Amino acid sequence: MPTTGDLKEMVVRYIDYIRSVRGYSPLTVRHYELVLNEAARYWEIEEREEGVLLSLMPWRIAIANQARATIARKVSTVRSFVAWLNEEGMVVMLKGGELAKQRRNLPR
């Protein structure tokens, strides 16, 4: 089972991946790094038969007072990281990675 330390090491590898392989801009890379390190302080890891469950609920509670768009952007960053972990061969499932639908305010 991966530990929090293992996942933090994977964050470093993921940041290197999006910088060097995906070619993300320095500002985007910095955003990903900040968000993933923030989330890593809160996430909880639970081993299950089918893989590892990564609970974002404590983090989601901590960021609940932020704007909906900010939360959506941050959760999307973590979801991208988990998708990459699965591509790398880890079986990681998210709890708390769902997003509420965003209402769009259309001009009148």
C-alpha positions as CSV (number, residue, x, y, z in Angstrom):
1,M,0.0,0.0,0.0
2,P,1.4,3.4,-0.9
3,T,2.0,5.7,2.1
4,T,1.6,9.5,2.2
5,G,5.4,9.7,1.6
6,D,5.1,7.5,-1.5
7,L,2.4,9.7,-2.9
8,K,4.4,12.8,-2.1
9,E,7.3,11.3,-4.1
10,M,4.8,10.6,-6.9
11,V,3.7,14.2,-6.8
12,V,7.3,15.2,-7.5
13,R,7.5,12.7,-10.4
14,Y,4.1,14.0,-11.8
15,I,5.3,17.6,-11.6
16,D,8.4,16.6,-13.6
17,Y,6.2,14.7,-16.1
18,I,3.9,17.7,-16.8
19,R,6.8,20.0,-17.1
20,S,9.1,17.9,-19.3
21,V,6.8,15.5,-21.2
22,R,3.5,17.4,-21.4
23,G,5.2,20.8,-21.8
24,Y,2.9,22.7,-19.4
25,S,3.7,26.4,-18.8
26,P,5.8,27.3,-15.7
27,L,2.7,29.0,-14.2
28,T,0.5,25.9,-14.7
29,V,3.2,23.7,-13.3
30,R,3.5,25.9,-10.2
31,H,-0.3,25.8,-9.8
32,Y,-0.3,22.0,-10.0
33,E,2.5,21.8,-7.5
34,L,0.8,24.1,-5.0
35,V,-2.5,22.4,-5.2
36,L,-1.1,18.8,-4.9
37,N,1.1,19.7,-2.0
38,E,-1.9,21.4,-0.3
39,A,-4.1,18.3,-0.9
40,A,-1.3,16.0,0.3
41,R,-1.5,17.6,3.8
42,Y,-5.1,16.4,4.1
43,W,-5.7,13.3,2.1
44,E,-6.3,10.0,3.8
45,I,-5.1,6.7,2.3
46,E,-7.1,3.4,2.8
47,E,-6.1,0.0,1.4
48,R,-9.0,-1.9,-0.3
49,E,-9.1,-5.2,-2.1
50,E,-9.5,-3.5,-5.5
51,G,-6.8,-0.9,-4.8
52,V,-6.0,2.2,-2.8
53,L,-8.8,4.6,-1.8
54,L,-7.5,8.2,-1.6
55,S,-10.0,10.3,0.4
56,L,-10.1,14.0,-0.4
57,M,-12.9,14.7,2.1
58,P,-10.7,16.4,4.8
59,W,-9.2,18.6,2.1
60,R,-12.5,19.4,0.6
61,I,-13.8,20.5,4.0
62,A,-10.7,22.7,4.4
63,I,-11.2,24.4,1.0
64,A,-15.0,24.6,1.3
65,N,-15.0,28.4,1.8
66,Q,-13.3,29.0,-1.5
67,A,-15.1,30.0,-4.7
68,R,-16.8,27.1,-6.6
69,A,-14.6,27.7,-9.7
70,T,-11.4,27.6,-7.5
71,I,-12.5,24.3,-5.9
72,A,-13.4,22.8,-9.3
73,R,-9.9,23.8,-10.6
74,K,-8.2,22.3,-7.6
75,V,-10.1,19.1,-7.6
76,S,-9.5,18.8,-11.4
77,T,-5.8,19.0,-10.7
78,V,-6.0,16.2,-8.2
79,R,-8.1,14.1,-10.5
80,S,-5.5,14.5,-13.3
81,F,-2.8,13.4,-10.8
82,V,-4.8,10.3,-9.9
83,A,-5.4,9.5,-13.5
84,W,-1.6,9.6,-14.1
85,L,-1.0,7.4,-11.1
86,N,-3.4,4.8,-12.6
87,E,-1.5,5.1,-16.0
88,E,1.7,4.4,-14.0
89,G,0.2,1.1,-12.8
90,M,-1.1,2.1,-9.4
91,V,-4.8,1.3,-8.7
92,V,-6.0,4.5,-7.0
93,M,-9.6,5.5,-6.5
94,L,-10.8,8.8,-5.3
95,K,-13.4,9.6,-2.6
96,G,-14.5,13.2,-2.7
97,G,-13.3,13.9,-6.2
98,E,-16.7,14.5,-7.6
99,L,-17.7,18.0,-8.6
100,A,-21.0,19.8,-8.4
101,K,-22.3,21.1,-11.7
102,Q,-21.3,24.6,-12.4
103,R,-24.0,27.0,-13.3
104,R,-23.1,29.4,-16.0
105,N,-24.3,32.9,-15.9
106,L,-25.2,33.9,-19.4
107,P,-25.2,37.5,-20.5
108,R,-28.6,39.1,-20.8
